[in-house]
Amino acid sequence: MKKLVFLLPVFAATFVSAQQKDYAIRDVTFTQVHLSDNFWLPRIEINRTVTIPASFERCENTGRVKNFVMAAEKKGKFCTRYPFDDTDIYKTIEGASFTLATHPDKKLDRYVDSLIGIIKSAQESDGYLYTARTIDPLNVGGWVGKERWEKERELSHELYNAGHLYEAAAAHYLATKKRNLLDVALKNADLVCSVFGPGKRSVAPGHEIVEMGLVKLYRITGKQEYLNTAKFFIYARGQYRGYDPKSKDSWKNGSYWQDDKPVTQQSEAVGHAVRAGYLYSAVADVAALTGDDSLTMAIDRIWENVVTKKLYVQGSVGAIGDGERYGENYELPNSTAYNETCAAIANVYWNYRMFLLHGDSKYMDVLEKTLYNGLISGVGLDGKSFFYTNAMEIRNSFSHADIERERSGWFECSCCPTNVCRFVPAVPGYMYAQKGDQLYVNLFISSTADLSVNGRALQLTQQNNYPWEGKLSFTVNTAKPNAFSMLLRIPGWAMNTAVPSDLYRFDNNINEKPEIKVNGIAVAYDMQNGYAVVKREWKKNDVLELNLPMMVRKVLANDNVKNDMGKLAIQRGPIMYCAEWADNNGRTSNIIIPAKTDFSTQFREGKLNGIMQLTASVPVLWIRSNESVMTEVTPVTLIPYYSWANRGKGEMMLWFPAAVKNIEIMPK
């Protein structure tokens, strides 16, 4: 999550100014953007007031904090199940730090400092920090080797823990200017760099993220060794000789860890989807900072594979529950879809970095699809109930046993809730980016952004009711006229492109071209990589207007996606829709939506925290009292996919049959 350049530390200033290579496009950090909208601002506030406090409380109640206390005392018994449970504290501290950067809170600040004190006391003298070993080195459990790093490639997650420590430390330092957690992280990173590298120990980290974390520390300190080690870990992949390359078992051939071949030779997204997303994000970082084109070409190939063959229609990735992994090409089942929330977050991180590398709107199109659908579906509207996995359908009669039907407050492996904690506060940082005198507008959220273009300060105010309405307004506030280009992303869905590939398509094209006006007068614009380029000398109170066509669209899948043949999905703007039991007489698996169906839209302010609801009359299958089957035209209601499972447990459908072709008879 490349959001950590705000509040630039003094000792890093020389490094940044002298730095030769980086992303050609630079993000505008979330601290520069002040939201005023009704969609994201309430979510960020709920994350601040509910999600983060609940996460800290659960870290205490479940023994995650106690593990650090016992590690400091070097006695006791590791009291949670997984050796990576340390990261739940790190991730929550990261989220709390982002919150402190925009919403100072002395009580939260003191509490975070108290946790940092406990973490510091658990660190061993040489910088090693891993409570599962430090508490009792002789009794470490099956996931952890008898010696440090012994099982890092497989299960120990020692470097995974370190990576989340670095991410949290960078966020905390840049938000508060305090070094207490940063010093802990740097001490650990120095140890890692002394152990791993050319001529030293070599390992491909079993669960990637240490690479991203090391890049964060490099950006803060300018210490080249951190970047070198991140690159070393990337190039360590595909070098292990203990696997069986002929095996189809991802654990035996190394693909589960993205370790079956060198990264520069990879062309397909494989293995554990979260690990993969973190790896590809780190590869983008290292490619940008080192100019390694072979790495860029590798993730270009892998991204193409995901978007053309392995992406769900609502932006989720990682179809297969066995291994929480990517499936084969076009393997996108609905009844058993896994779609881990953490994988959606990782997918956003990766796609944003791809945009920073290439400046193409297609990456932001995928990011937006994931963000508004398969990611925020993972957290309940109450801010304290979650989905670990995100189902594509729930049928009362035969839903897969492993698919979650209702949200949970916590999980024994609670990586997803704490990942939500750290992700949500930084959403405003994905809205804008800059390259010279070009200002990219990527996401549409009512807000005011404090920017600098051509060395001059300006404010840009967005006003809209997105994602429910497509009328967008941008007001420029600049003391003196300023000539620059505003690059407005024209979403693919507004240009007849469901996704930037042939994996999904709309059933019919629209001819309405988005119109752009400046001060009420329509202006011509050029399209550049999916962006409408408006170049002019902007003056104080100039207003740019963009109107995106918000109509209900029907989505069809590529014929190779066998599970979706003869079916359609419903989209309006960036939002995917589903039917849920609570609106449809307790059932949704009996709904048929013919291709010619017309939907009505109505904004329901008091429903599910405010949604645009879709309604239509369509054929619905019913079984009569004499057990004969009939169809009856019935009013049905669709809600945004992200909002399902906030009213209890029951059926949900996202892909609908367009016609009756067969009926599956289920036993009572």
Secondary structure, 3 states (H helix, E strand, C coil): CCCCCCCCCHHHHHHHHHCCCCCCCEECCHHHEEECCCCHHHHHHHHHHHHHHHHHHHHHHCCHHHHHHHHHHCCCCCCCCCHHHHHHHHHHHHHHHHHHHHCCCHHHHHHHHHHHHHHHHHCCCCCCCCHHHHCCCCCCCCCCCCCCCCCCCCCCCHHHHHHHHHHHHHHHHHHHCCCHHHHHHHHHHHHHHHHECCCCECCCCCCCCHHHHHHHHHHHHCCHHHHHHHHHHHHCCCCCCCCCCCCCCHHHHCHHHCCCCCHHHCCCCCCEHHHHHHHHHHHHHHHHHHCCHHHHHHHHHHHHHHHHHCCCCCCCCCCECCCCECCCCCCCCCCCCCCEHHHHHHHHHHHHHHHHHHCCHHHHHHHHHHHHHHHHHHECCCCCCECCECCCEECCCCCCCCCCCCCECCCCCCHHHHHHHHHHHHHHHHCEEEECCEEEECCCCCEEEEEEECCEEEEEEEECCCCCCCEEEEEEEECCCEEEEEEEECCHHHHCCCCCCCCEEECCCCCCCCEEEECCEECCCEEECCEEEEEEEECCCEEEEEECCCCEEEEEECCCCHHHCCEEEEEECCEEEEEEHHHCCCCCCCECCCCCCCCEEEEECCCCCCEEEEEEEEEEEEECCCCCEEEEEEEEEEEEHHHCCCCCCCCEECCEECCCCCCCCCCC
